[in-house]
Amino acid sequence: MATIDIWIQLENHPWDICPNWPLDRSEGEGAMPVGPLKQVFLRSPVSGKSRLAIVRRPLQKDALLLRRYTAEWKAPDDLKVNPWDLNELDPTDTGTMGTIPGAIIECNVGDTLRVHFRNLDTRTKNIPAPWEAPGSGELLPAAARAHSLHAHGLTFPLKYDGAYPLSPPDPDQLITTQERNQWIAIGVTGRYKQGDRVPAGGTFTYIWEARGPASAGVWSYHDHSICDMENVGLGAIGMIVVHNPADKENEVQITADRLPGGSWTSSPVEDVWVLADPIKIGVSQSQLALLVNPTESAHGSAKAEYQKKKKGPAAREKRVADRIIRFNELEIELDENYKFWNRIRI
């Protein structure tokens, strides 16, 4: 039975929904044209780190990310949603600056969660140009940038429900002088904060309890404020994992030493070649376009080209290098006729 403090901040910035194109798990390979690559500006609002990034299929609007922080929102504390997922990129300031779904919240049956939420939505009416920081331009209306957190599977009083417009003012959370104008902008003119409409620049603490075995499992938490449907569609959703240590058959102890690279943020990819058999995977024309060292042999004259090459280890290595296609960190060696996958480097 413990009380766990969680620090979550809602942020906005561009998001690439298909970072591993042409491997598109949502639409199927080639289902939608990518169009030209786009350059976007990413900035981590607390650390101040920023850079230009290349995206393949960005959301039409800024994404909304529920991002984990250390106490008092002093620094990002990003963890991967699934450390074993080959498709999930670096979630830290050097990568995607957060995750979709948002930060995973974990606790045990009997625990109490104190979730400290800060809304830092700086969206504008027009997406900033690549050289502009988020928040450059005319901000969206205050109501459109109000957010909340609503949890499933846990127990809480109505004031911590987060579902607009149901939550009453919380007499335990006085609106401070620093936040007064932000709350007035969304129509909260009283003395106390309301958890169903936290304004941009405002904060609210939710208290949720995992009271009994029925709360064990995996649940969602999400924005449930004024524009909840649109905001969830832009990424404002995360997961809650409630463990039941008494249920020995269903509990798995995960420690850092069992994670890929011993870290929640490292890559599970190791530099090892494995055979693609027994599954025979065909090669598409779009994949051939990703050859690291393209040659004529990739487009119809593989056999003649192969016979011209000199035999021996050096020539063999050259031939292999001509048959490698690369998807980010994943490398695939094709067969000598450029028809099927031969080996995969993992």
Secondary structure, DSSP 8 states (H G I E B T S, - for coil): --EEEEEEEEEEE--BS-TTTT--TTT-TTSS---S-EEEEEE-TTT--EEEEEESSB-SS-EEEEEEESGGG-SB----S-TT-TT----STTTTSS-SS---EEEETT-EEEEEEEE----BSS---TTS-TT-SSB--GGGG-B--EESSSB--GGG---TTT----TTSB--GGGHHHHHHTT--SSB--TT-B-TT-EEEEEEE--SGGG-EEEEEE--STTHHHHHHTT-EEEEEEE-TT-TTT-----GGGSGGGSSSS----S-EEE-TTS--B--HHHHTTBSS--GGGGT-HHHHHHHS--SHHHHHHHHHTTEEEETTEEEEE-TTSSBEEEEE-
